[in-house]
Amino acid sequence: MIAQVLNRQFVLDQLEEVRRELQEAATPERRTMATATEGPEIEPQDAALALAAIDEALQQETLASSGQKGFEPPPPERRGEEPAPIDDFSFFSRDAVLSNLQSALEHVLTEKEKLAQSDLPDDRRSFQDDVAVTDVSLADAPPPSRDLDGRRIFDKFSIFDIRWVSSLVAEGVRKLRGRFPFPDEAATAVQIGDRARLVVVGDWGSGLPRAQKVANEMRKVLDEGIAHQREQHVVHLGDVYYSGWEYEYRNRFLQYWPVRLGEEDRITSWNLNGNHDMYSGGHAFYGYVLQDPRFKRQEGKSYFSLRNDHWTLLALDTAWEDGGLQGHQAQWAQRTLTDSSGKGMLLSHHQIFSAYESGNDVLSEKIKPVLATGRVKSWLWGHEHRCVFYDPYQGIDARCLGHGGVPVYMTHAENDPYPAPAFYEYRDFIDKGLERWALFGFAVLDFDGPEIAVRYIDENGKEHQRERIA
């Protein structure tokens, strides 16, 4: 990922350029100099659709940033200078239009203009070669500076071929408005062993250097399982950034996925749908990444189940309907749990409650018949870029595992009280560099008959917590 494209002000500046180009394309009679910019022609109807979406996004963005919430800068006394807002370094927008713009900028700057290079000032690094966010920047852009309020910003940078970016944004909006048809059928249920291993990571698909470290640590766990001839499965809880384009799955997800091509018959891979996967309509999620041989057991479906004599794991698609349950998933999950023995575990991208964000009323309502079975013992979700354990909810142990690959600030000291209803949060961070960046991580679930031994491991291979689910 390019540093400038992770800076909110830079993105908004480019959005204005794209908006002007789309205004011209939406009213061809106003284009008096057709050769002034190069790139593909944009159909007027596509330009008008994208322009309306941009205007709506800008209106919302003026009210509040669509970036990551609840990650205020760490105390200024730590580094001797005022910390920058997280939007200056790690702007991961929850607005689909802005995310598509970021996807378009990255694609054009990297693939067409080839202006990106691995060269950043030392203050963006934590120590030696450990990159806190990204080591890629624009070759011809001035270095970042701070304004009078202490924010880290980039000087204005004009892309030569803005029509390419505008065309890609229009394409992304068109796909967003015409989503991939929801395949309302579960994949064939998979029987797993009583001593199977599940490796679970959430919000990992950034391709950033520290996300690659997570993949390396996951691979060590898999190699250990291979050595002990253990059945293994790897689950991603969703979100490939910025908006689930094919090149993003190829370059940021599949390239670093810890299961190698050719191992699909030994280690099974699974990928849940996330909101960022749907920001370009889910076309590449269903039509590209799930067609990779490593995900063949998923059969191109976005909800599925794994089961043995003691546990039934139900993976849900909470993103096709953003924060909901599209189609007959609730009925399928209720029926599956009722017909099975033992306990149930849910896997999803979105959460129904949080210590940091508002609850999800739609998902909470739709999941009621599933929880009413009384069979659900555990629920693992992502979405928020944290590692948080929650007090039992209706007898369910809920865990947020969204800390797989998106840089966020650690805003708490180790001994600060946990916000209700949380009783644990992983709070280690990179202790060098200008900012206090939280560590990434994942979980390992080792089934042992009716119990599951769970280990929580960070990007450096440190096991910071363990528990047993019974």
ABEGO torsion letter per residue (X at the ends): XBAAAABAAAAAAAAAAAAAAAAAAABAAABABAAABBEBBBBAAAAAAAAAAAAAAAAAAAABBABBBGBBBBBAAAAGBBBBBAAAABBBBABAAAAAAAAAAAAAAAAAAGABBBBBBAAABABEABBABBABBBAABBBBBBBAAGBBBBBBBBBABAAAAAAAAAAAAAAAABBBBBBBBBBBBBBBBAABBBBBBBGABAGBAAAAAAAAAAAAAAAAAAAAGBBBBBBBAEEBOAAGBAAAAAAAAAAABABBBGAAAABBBBBBBBAAAAAAGGAAAAAAAAABAAAAAAGGBABBBBBBAABBBBBBBAAABBGBBBEAAAAAAAAAAAABBEBBBBBBABBABBAABBBBAAAAAAAAAAAAAGABABBBBBGBBBBBBBBBBGGBBBBBBAAAABBBBBABBAABBBBOABABBBABBBABEABBBBBBBBBBBBBBEABBBBBBBBAAGBBABBBBBX
